[in-house]
Amino acid sequence: MAGSATKTVYEIFQSMEHGPAAASSTAWLDHHSRSLGLFIDGKFERPADRQSHSLSDSKGTVVCHTTIAAEDDISQCASSSVNGYKAWSSLTCFQRAKVLLRMVSVLGQHGQCVSELCEMCEASCSSSSLVRLLQFYSSWAQLRDTLITSWTPLGVVEVVTSDDCSLYSLMLKVLPALAMGNSVIVVPGRSAAPPALLLAQLFTTAGLPAGALNVLTGSDITLSTKVAQNPNVSYITYSGRLLQDGVTLCKNTAGLGVPVSVSPCIGATCPFIVFESADIDKVHWVLCVQESVVDSVMDRLKLRMAGMKCVSLLSDEHRTLVDAAVQEAQQQGATLIQSSAAPPSGAQYPPTVLCNAAPSSPCVLTPSPGPLLPLMTFRSNTEAVTLGNHSPHGQAASIWTEDLTLALETANGLSVGSVWVNSHSVSDPCLPSSGHKDSGTCTDGGQEGLYQFLRPSSSTSRPRSSHVSMDYSKFGTAASPAVIPNESDPSSAPPVYQQFVGGKACKSVSGSSVAVQSPGGDRVLAYCPDGGRKDVRNAVEAAIKVQPGWMKKNPTGRAQSLYSLAKGLESKKQDVAKAVSLQTGLSTEESGKEVELSIARLNVWAAYCDKIRGGSLPMPSSGSALSFPEALGVVGVVLPDKSPLLSMVTLLGAAIATGNAVVMVPSQKYPLPALAFVQVLQSSDLPAGLVNIISGDGDQMTAALANHSVIKAIWYWGSAECCQYLQHTCTNPLKTLRLFCQKDGGGMDWTQPEPSFLEEMWRNAVQWKSVWIPTA
């Protein structure tokens, strides 16, 4: 029609501009006067004296204003969450599942409003994907007490997301926490804040008790830190593309005694591996291309990029970063494929492929915030896996080939949480995925992702602690002075123990030893090596050499090695029991019982080796999906004082049964049982370097473990100060932490036979990978 402002479909697709939002989302925003308050205790709260933050769409138009929460709001929200937890967790599994299913019906009525609001705020999430999440987790809410026995919810969970996190990633945290019976405090990023507030209101309509889901909005990551400082919060989990925000959250909450997990969203750092057997016409983006087909791929890229417009960047600073990345890549030999010439200035840049980029180039390791795609070539499958694993990011990868055997072999070698074969960005809540390397410290999705929101019923809630002021750069640099023995009879010299590194009993690198006192402190029982940073370095070098082969070993073979280790301990029962009795002051009968329990525990872990292996997953769409647990790598363990032998074999068995190598530091108070176990290890058939035991000053050894980049996880029992140091330090690269304060005995009864107790140990020793294989 002449004079009409309405654009044709052709014009819309030519400009690719966003159309006007429908009236439903606009009406909801107008109902709140475009100024959204905080959602606390089942209703919106709008304190009059609070500051606000404006949220704009892609065109720069202000969508709404969100309230910045203050200290009083946080206290009110935490109290509401405690009450909400009591009401929500007291419901039966059927009642909780019914509320989540009722939410599906509510979304059917308001799904369009949610989708449009997500589009306006650039927090992409379709109503159909939310429905799928609700259906999946409502079924797990129903089956919690049937299939996940002897586990209980944590309490109040804080879910934090970055400013660019999608609503789907947010709800992938919120819904499993609710399904398991927790209450949730959501601290969303700016883009996801309005949709999160709308969903919280809809949940109340569906029958969720007031306080079970609260939403606090703010301006930056400091709000989540303030929420974490509230003693009622039991667990914090972060999701987002901004890893630095997750690192900042870990450092800011160090010393509070609350566990923190990080799981960055899938971003532009996902590698694409294209083999010569791929159907190249179906490949949209690439990173690693086999040399024999690289020319064909580049021709198709040039064809598809022709006519593409420049992409808007967030700021001129981002343009500077993009220019610098392109210039450096070209200096290292890369050539460019661009849809058009880059404008001389301004916050815009054309889609650009950096052909033959160097693997060490910053554009590969730390991609700049722009439309840049580094393209590297490889010749063999082994080289492709090496390139794919070269990045510090390990969230996901995409493999393109029509050879299924090649695809599965490559997927098995990639250190990532999700692998898509001949597809990309396939997401479903039934797929478990763990962040590898710098891409997270927890598992999301599937049954495996539920356990981060649960704890064994036999364990107690962890006590909160207070942050203490400390100089992290000097922690562990001054070892405790050695005790000079005062022997009345020099002829009866105490025995000298050795540590165990690389399959050999040896002295420490420094050659020094420390005296081990009797329980009464009246005499010297023995001398043990005073290990240090160089001993840890040697142990990790030995462990990293043997761990890949041990992980690939047949599970039955690993089980036989553990059975053999148990037999070896039984043959040395008297010697080890004597060391336990001498060190701890236990009677001969009690120390003998601890050895017997240790033998039984090793046999249990041997039985675990080939029993839990993942499997095929039921997918709602065509295709097949596989999930399987993988070893973490090299695990550092600082052992507790309580039950020194039994705790050691429990943690040792959990680690090596799942394919890990370990560097263990015995209890500084009771080191002799662990050092006496060295003679058992010497006669075992475990590969040299798989198990390493180093004694020494606890703080100094812990600092050495924390600062070693190869160690993937640390399990620690000790002081609250050292727990704070680990949480603050183990962020570059990210390490999976299990921290227990020694003053409460580590919160564990090592003699308990509860299945959930050992299951938790096993789950802490693995990370999950899922492989998606589409079908026609």
Buried (B, 14 or more C-beta within 10 A) or exposed (E): EEEEEEEEEEEEEEEEEEEEBEEBBBEBBEEBEBEBBBBBBBEBBEEEEBEBBEBBBEEEEEBBBBBBBBEEBBEBBBBBBBBBBBBBBEBEBEEBBBBBBBBBEBBEEBBBBBBBBBBBBBBBBBBEBBBBBBBBBBBBBBBBBEEBEBBBBBBBBBBBBBBBBBBBBBBBBBBBBBBBBBBBBBBBBBBBBBBBBBBBBBBBEBBBBBBBBBBBBBBBBEBBBBBBBBEBBBBBBBBBBBBEBBBBBBBBBBBBBBBBBBBBBBBBBBBBBBBBBBEBEEBEBBBBBBEEBBEBBBEBBEEEBEEEEBBEBEEEEBBEBBBEBBEBBEEBEBEBBBBBEBEEEEBBBBBBBBBBBBBEBBBBBEBBBBBBBBBBBBEEBEBBBBBBBBBBBBBBBBBBBEBEEBBBBBBBBBBBBBBBBBBBEBBBBBBBBBBBBBBBBBBBBBBBBBBBBBBBEBBEEBEBBEBEEBEBEEBBEEBEEEEEBEEEEEEEEBBEBBBBBBBEBBBBBEEBBBBBBEEEEEEBBBBBBBBBBEBBBBBBBBBBBBBBEBBEBEBEEBBBBBBBBBBBBBEBBEEBBBBBBBBBEBEEEEBBBBBBBBBEBBBBBBEBBBEBEBEEBEBEEEBBBBBBBBBBBBBBBBBBBBBBBBBBBBBBBBBBBBBBBBBBBBBBBBBBBBBBBBBBBEEBEBBBBBBBBBBBBBBBBBBBBBBBEBBBBBBBBBBBBBBBBBBBBBBEEBBBBBBBBBEEBBBBBBBEEBEBBBBBBBBBBBBBBBBBBBEE
